[in-house]
Amino acid sequence: MSAHDRLVGAATLKRLRLARGWSLADTARAVIGKATEIRQPFDVSVASVQRSVARWESSTRPILPGDRYQLLLAHLYAYGTDGRVCLGSGSDFAELLDALAHLGESERRLEELRTLLVRTATDSGAGLLALLGPSVEGALSRALDDPCRLDEGVLDALRLVVADVNGRVGSLPFVRLQILLAPVIESCRRLLGGSVPDALRLGLQTVAAQAYTLGGRLAFETRDDEASRALYAEATNAAGAVGVPWRRSVVHMSHALVTLYSTPGLGAAQQLVDAAVRDARAGGSVTIRARAHALQAEIAARRGAAKHARAALALAWFDMDADRDGDPAGTSFSTAHLRGFEGVTSLYVGDASDAHDYFANSSAALRAPRERVQRAIVTTDQALARIRLNEPESAADLLHGCIDAASSMGGRVASIRLKRARRQLRPWRTEDWFAALDDHLIDSLGA
């Protein structure tokens, strides 16, 4: 951080304080009070904290608040002057994170603070309102009362909330994400049922398709298959109304993956994958086409159709190697994801040793918080490959980490894969390490 950046951060902290009418001593008392409120009291005098606040706001050599103070400031500024949680753009909390960034805090730490406060929002029941900016809440209420009053600001806010919730898959349990997303889904339904301005209808359909798709996935993960099917049907209709085929392909692929685990056989999932490939081939996103071909390869491999699986996988790699500059979905699927599909293909119609290496490489590359769910799934598949290589105890070692991940997120796919891996280990059920794995599964997942 440059000296100028640090001064900007210090000035932002001072502006936040003054906007609430607080003196340095008032801020110190508020910080100490918040520490007691969240049950993290510390034995520090008001004068001592006041000196720290002054150092953060110094106009010559400001310093970055320590981790504990950052946590307390985050809890302090997450609440508006009306006492409600507000984390969206333009909120005091967003301004605080910007100040900390200018003072030199890492993106990872700032994301941890935001995730923690989003969790707090779901605990308090704030939900959607917490993720909206302070100026958007009223505009959304007016638009819901009269859809003709929908404007770009509200549409952008809804779009950002969907992206925010989607970005927290892997960081927050699925049930919490449902709490945050449910009001967006209902808002989209109400707005689409009214006379929204013609110029905004396609944009609203796009946001709705994204919200319904994510909602369908979250409903599946929390074992509400009926709601999941209904949401995917709404998502398919909304994406079709947009008139951009690759967007409907995304819906079909998400729906196919949950169908694979909620419907017996491969037929229903196969139909959805075929529809996804048709829409993806209609153009618009090479990345989505690669993802559709990769999913096509997995379904073929599960059917034992080795030739078709390898042909689809070759098409996926061809697409990934193409020029994807400017691709509207360029970051939605990566080579790390594709290696996972390559591993699945090898697991079912190839060599278990190759599959293991593909899974290991994929898992090593999937390190973002958003990829935690996928990493747990890939690592479970890696354990299956070890079982086939007659390395059962080593496989069990991998599965312990997968159990912890599945337990913290409440994910259904990871749990299903874990149970299948456990069944594959039954020939070694008299071993002590098998008993330890069983105990871990029962304690964490109840199975």
Secondary structure, DSSP 4 states (H G I P E B T S, - for coil): --HHHHHHHHHHHHHHHHHTT--HHHHHHHHHHHHHHTT------HHHHHHHHHHHT-SSS--PPPHHHHHHHHHHHTB-TTS-B--STTSHHHHHHHHHHHTT--HHHHHHHHHHHHHHHHHHT-THHHHS-TTHHHHHHHHHH-GGG--HHHHHHHHHHHHHHHHTBTTB-HHHHHHHHHHHHHHHHHHHTS---HHHHHHHHHHHHHHHHHHHHHHHHTT-HHHHHHHHHHHHHHHHHHT-HHHHHHHHHHHHHHHHHHSSSSHHHHHHHHHHHHHHHTSS-HHHHHHHHHHHHHHHHHTT-HHHHHHHHHHHHHHHTS--TT-TTTTSS-HHHHHHHHHHHHHHHS-HHHHHHHHHHHHHH--SGGGHHHHHHHHHHHHHHHHHTT-HHHHHHHHHHHHHHHHHHT-HHHHHHHHHHHHHTGGGTTSHHHHHHHHHHHHHH--
